[in-house]
Amino acid sequence: MSETDPHIHVEKKVVETGAEFRNVVASTLGHVLDAPTVVTTGCGHQVPYAMTSQRPESVTCLACREHAHREYMKFADQVEHMCQMPGLNIAGITPESAAEAVARLREVAKRFSG
């Protein structure tokens, strides 16, 4: 990474990062994850965590935006596929809530591509 890299990136595991993900882990496992100081990005660079964002509008690295778009679409497809499995309502997930989650994921993906 160049010290003069002006771009804002996304983490390589964009769907599995950020405060929301850390909050889920903390509430599930009772263990708080610290934010890393340096991360690998969707474009393959290592940058300070402070030079990344989860907000599509803030990401200025084109390769990272494309990576995030692909990852969110792939995750949306996985969630959609899982939601078609029998017994979904037993787990407390309604088809409507699953469809809303898939729609939200695809909306985030769309924002990264725009």
C-alpha positions as CSV (number, residue, x, y, z in Angstrom):
1,M,0.0,0.0,0.0
2,S,1.2,3.5,-0.8
3,E,1.0,6.0,2.0
4,T,-0.5,8.4,-0.5
5,D,-3.4,6.1,-1.6
6,P,-6.3,8.5,-1.5
7,H,-9.0,5.8,-2.0
8,I,-11.6,4.4,0.4
9,H,-11.8,0.7,0.1
10,V,-14.0,-2.2,1.4
11,E,-12.7,-5.2,3.3
12,K,-12.2,-8.4,1.3
13,K,-14.8,-10.2,3.5
14,V,-17.2,-7.2,3.1
15,V,-20.3,-9.1,4.1
16,E,-18.7,-10.4,7.3
17,T,-17.3,-7.1,8.5
18,G,-18.3,-3.9,10.1
19,A,-19.9,-3.0,13.4
20,E,-23.2,-4.8,12.7
21,F,-21.4,-8.1,12.2
22,R,-19.2,-7.6,15.3
23,N,-22.4,-6.8,17.3
24,V,-24.0,-10.1,16.1
25,V,-20.9,-12.0,17.2
26,A,-20.8,-10.3,20.5
27,S,-24.5,-10.9,21.3
28,T,-24.3,-14.5,20.1
29,L,-21.0,-15.6,21.7
30,G,-20.6,-13.0,24.4
31,H,-17.2,-12.1,23.0
32,V,-16.4,-8.6,21.6
33,L,-14.2,-8.5,18.5
34,D,-11.9,-5.5,18.1
35,A,-11.7,-3.7,14.8
36,P,-8.5,-4.6,13.1
37,T,-5.9,-1.9,12.5
38,V,-4.9,-3.1,9.0
39,V,-7.2,-5.1,6.6
40,T,-7.0,-6.8,3.2
41,T,-9.3,-5.1,0.7
42,G,-11.5,-6.3,-2.1
43,C,-8.8,-5.0,-4.5
44,G,-6.1,-7.0,-2.8
45,H,-4.3,-4.2,-1.0
46,Q,-3.6,-3.9,2.7
47,V,-4.7,-0.6,4.1
48,P,-5.5,0.9,7.5
49,Y,-9.0,0.0,8.7
50,A,-9.7,3.7,8.8
51,M,-9.4,3.8,5.0
52,T,-12.3,1.4,4.5
53,S,-16.1,1.9,4.6
54,Q,-19.2,-0.2,4.6
55,R,-21.2,2.6,3.0
56,P,-21.2,2.2,-0.8
57,E,-21.4,6.0,-1.3
58,S,-18.0,6.4,0.5
59,V,-16.0,3.7,-1.3
60,T,-13.9,5.3,-4.1
61,C,-11.9,2.3,-5.2
62,L,-13.5,1.0,-8.3
63,A,-12.1,-2.5,-7.9
64,C,-13.4,-2.6,-4.3
65,R,-16.8,-1.4,-5.4
66,E,-17.0,-4.2,-8.0
67,H,-15.8,-6.8,-5.4
68,A,-18.5,-5.6,-2.9
69,H,-21.2,-5.8,-5.6
70,R,-20.3,-9.4,-6.4
71,E,-20.0,-10.4,-2.8
72,Y,-23.4,-8.9,-1.8
73,M,-25.1,-10.5,-4.8
74,K,-23.5,-13.9,-4.0
75,F,-24.7,-13.7,-0.4
76,A,-28.2,-12.6,-1.5
77,D,-28.3,-15.7,-3.8
78,Q,-27.2,-17.9,-0.9
79,V,-29.8,-16.5,1.5
80,E,-32.5,-16.9,-1.1
81,H,-31.5,-20.5,-1.8
82,M,-31.4,-21.3,2.0
83,C,-34.8,-19.7,2.4
84,Q,-36.4,-22.2,0.0
85,M,-35.5,-25.1,2.3
86,P,-38.2,-26.9,4.2
87,G,-38.6,-26.0,7.9
88,L,-37.7,-22.4,7.5
89,N,-40.7,-21.3,9.6
90,I,-39.5,-23.7,12.4
91,A,-36.4,-21.6,12.7
92,G,-38.6,-18.5,13.2
93,I,-37.8,-17.0,9.8
94,T,-40.9,-16.3,7.7
95,P,-40.7,-16.3,3.9
96,E,-41.6,-12.6,4.0
97,S,-38.7,-11.7,6.3
98,A,-36.3,-13.8,4.2
99,A,-37.5,-12.0,1.1
100,E,-37.0,-8.7,2.7
101,A,-33.4,-9.6,3.7
102,V,-32.6,-10.7,0.2
103,A,-34.0,-7.5,-1.2
104,R,-31.9,-5.4,1.3
105,L,-28.8,-7.3,0.3
106,R,-29.5,-6.8,-3.4
107,E,-30.1,-3.1,-2.8
108,V,-26.7,-2.7,-1.1
109,A,-25.1,-4.6,-4.0
110,K,-26.9,-2.2,-6.5
111,R,-25.6,0.8,-4.5
112,F,-22.0,-0.5,-4.9
113,S,-22.5,-0.9,-8.7
114,G,-23.9,2.6,-9.2
